[in-house]
Structure formats: structure tokens, C-alpha cells
Amino acid sequence: MATLGPATDAPGVLDALVAAGMDCARLNCSHGSAEELLRRTADVRAAADRAGRSVGVMFDLQGPKLRLSGSTLPRMLRAGEVVIFSSVDDPAADGHVGVDFPDFPRLVSERSQIVIGDGVPRLLVESRGPGEVVARALSAGELAPRKGINVTYARPELPALTSKDLADLVLAAEAGADYVALSFVRSAADIEQLRARLTEVGWSGRTIAKIEKVEGYEHLDEILEVADGVMVARGDYGVEAGVSRVPLMQKDTIYRATQAGKLVITATQMLESMIHAPEPTRAEASDVANAVIDGTSAVMLSAETSIGEYPVEAVREMSQLAQAAEEYPEIHGRARASMGDTPAGAVMHAAVDLAEEVDAAALLVPTSQGGSPRACAKYRRRRPIIALPHDQAIANQLTLEWGVYPCALAVIESVDDLIDAALLRAQEFAGLPGGTRVVITAGQRTGTTGATNLITIREIPQGPVTNPRDP
């Protein structure tokens, strides 16, 4: 996944990003006007059409932002020093620090820490009262106007969706975005609120919960139940919990998401040096590889592509690193057999195993809403999954799933014709030569959600395949 921005706006850059391996474009709603977001979405669609590939689009909502007031006097804070925070709506006494949020003391709980900027200074809340919060610095750092604030274990006074987010949701629906990511998720209720708002605007894409708050990680299982996927947003989580807590949180989130059959994106500073350098550091290469070996569905670039000097090279390097890491003998996070599988899920698990046992070149999965290829992807096997959804929108929503190569295929009435059409599409799309063995799944009621109950082994025919849709 690559974040778009000024560095990707030049003619030909998006085509080069797709060719280099970009599967999904991220639009950061914190930056850019509505017109720019719509234009960039349209540009991605055009580049995908030219490449003959499915490319997803994600709108990443800004979420609620806390900042020190603009009247804050710049100064260095020493460890052990006491600071009194107050809402900017309250008249601040001498020495108080204003926060640009109404009634800030109601937001802070007894367990809270207040973290400024990128992690320092960090302050422990000692008391709160009418109009003020008293906190003691645990580490030294600078206070400055408009610096960002993170509050751990905040009370639910901060809205999950701001007025800007609501406007951006309408824009996401208008643009036909495939994913919407919600920032600063604390509980399943935040995602349920997001989904309700999206239903109101008539949007039917996939929801991504960004795990970047301590509370979000503590409620990960319940969030996984209601979200379509999660993003390991290491930047803000590192600010809140401390950098030392990030690696194990990342590994655990990837594992739990994979076991739940939900996609998981690993993000933040993955190839940070490539903002200004044409190749990554060895440490960054290891970071990307370890995320893939742990089972992450996708890896994400931020400033590297949005404002960096080498956006195409960054996508190419990340793609090559991911492909190399997939050669590792065992993907650690892959899902094992589950006793709780639905009948359709059990069929897909059997199809995955069969493709391995017969050494099939690919698993072909016709699908209505994308559930069947997602059920296969969680096992993190080496066989490519060629997903054949009936709608291009569903194809775009499958672009972040592990090992899934989506390609739209129209609904076909009979199972025999569907199998023949799948073979043709695989031959055309993936370039599979005649005689190649594949495994195909289907259902007696084609084009119906949850009806997959058939697995068959076939070979790509020698010579041209007759398309059953032709007269």
C-alpha cells in the first residue's frame, strides 16, 4: 500500500507505482482538499484500467486531534517538573498550559498519561479538578504552540468521528473508495459507529480499525469481531505506550488478526530512509521481511511515497522485500484448522489443502462478495489465489488480502460454464500455460454468497479455451 501525495501527482508516476507493485493507494484525509482526494481517486482508477489490474483505494480518516493552544510559550520541560493543563475556553492563569479541547479535564482519567509530540515529554496525571489537570513530567522535552497531544486511557469524551471525518465519509462514498480506515480506535463501539455512518451515506466497502491507542490494543479481540481489518499504526502507538512496546504489539496483532481471518496492515516508517535515499537501510529491509514472515496481509508506505524523493523505487523495494520474505519456510501467523468453521469455510480450507497436496499452480475462486478468497487467504499458503468476483468493486476490496490476485468475472449460470470461464480467465490474467494444474471452487448456485460446496482439479487446456459467454 502506498500513500499518495504531491510526489505521486506528476504524469506517469501512478502508472509506475502500479507497475512496481502497488496494490492499494492510501489517501490521507489529514492532507489535501476534497477536490484533490477525488482527483487522486480518479487517477488511481485510470492507472488501474491502463494496467489491466485491480487496485484498491483507502480513505484514511484524520480522527480527533488534540493540540496545545497557539498561545503556549515555548520552553523546555524538565523531568519531575509539574505542569497545570487547562482548556483554552478557561481563563488560563500564569504558568498554565492551554489545550485546544473544551473541558480538557473531563477527558483525562486517573490512569492517564499525557504525551506531547512524538513521545517526549511524557507526563503522569497526578490530579484533576474544575478547569485544570495537574501532571508531573516523567521525561524531559519541549512544550510549544500547536504541538500534538496523546492522552492514554482517555474518557469517552473525545468523539470517534469529528465533523471533518463525517464530511470525508461522504466524500469516500462519492469517490467509491474501497476501504475506510478509522484513526484512534478505542473499542468495537467506535467501529460500529463508523459502520452506521457509512450505511447512512450508502457506502458498502471495508472498514479498517487503526490500532494506535493503548485502549485499542487492549480491546483488540472485540474490535476484530466488528472490523473488516486492522492496521498496526506503530507511530502513535509508540508515542502512547513507548517504543519498546511496539514490536510485541505488532506481532501479537498480526497473529490475532490472522487467526480471526481479518486482513492486517503494518504501517509507519517501514522504509523511512527512502524519503531521501534511493534504497532502504538493512534494518528497514529486516523490518519489512519480519512483518511478512509474521503474516501481515499488507505493508504500507507513508511519507516515502507521498512526499519522498523516490516514490517508485520505494514501492519496488518493498515489493521485492515482501516477495523474498514469502520464501521463508513457515509463515508464523498463518491460521490453522478451526473447529468453528462454517460448512463453506471448511470447504475453502479443504481446497487450500488440496492445492498443496496436488502441487497446483493456483487456486481459482469465483466469488460473490469476496468471502471465499478471504477464507483461503488466512492460511498464508504459497499457492496464488486467483479470486474471480462478479463485481469490480469486490475485486478492488480484495487487493490487500494475502496472496490474492483479484480479477472480475461475470456471473455465469451453470457450474460447468463457470469452471470453463474460470480456466479461460486464469489463462488470460495470470498467463498460465496449457497443461497447468489448478484447483477450482464453485457452488451449485453460482453468484450466491456462501454457496461454495464444490472443489475440482482441472488443467488449463492446451490452445485457446472456448469462452462460454461467446455466442
NORWODA-V412649 format. One record per helix or strand of 3 or more residues. SS is the DSSP state (H for helix, E for strand). FROM is the first residue (numbers start at 1). TO is the last residue. If there is no record, write none. Layout:
ss=SS from=FROM to=TO
ss=SS from=FROM to=TO
This chain:
ss=H from=6 to=8
ss=H from=13 to=20
ss=E from=24 to=28
ss=H from=34 to=51
ss=E from=56 to=60
ss=E from=66 to=68
ss=E from=75 to=77
ss=E from=82 to=87
ss=E from=96 to=99
ss=H from=104 to=107
ss=E from=113 to=116
ss=E from=122 to=129
ss=E from=132 to=137
ss=E from=141 to=143
ss=E from=148 to=151
ss=H from=163 to=175
ss=E from=179 to=182
ss=H from=188 to=200
ss=E from=206 to=211
ss=H from=214 to=218
ss=H from=220 to=226
ss=E from=229 to=233
ss=H from=234 to=241
ss=H from=243 to=259
ss=E from=263 to=267
ss=H from=272 to=275
ss=H from=282 to=294
ss=H from=303 to=306
ss=H from=311 to=325
ss=H from=343 to=357
ss=E from=362 to=367
ss=H from=371 to=377
ss=E from=384 to=389
ss=H from=392 to=396
ss=E from=404 to=406
ss=H from=415 to=430
ss=E from=437 to=443
ss=E from=452 to=459
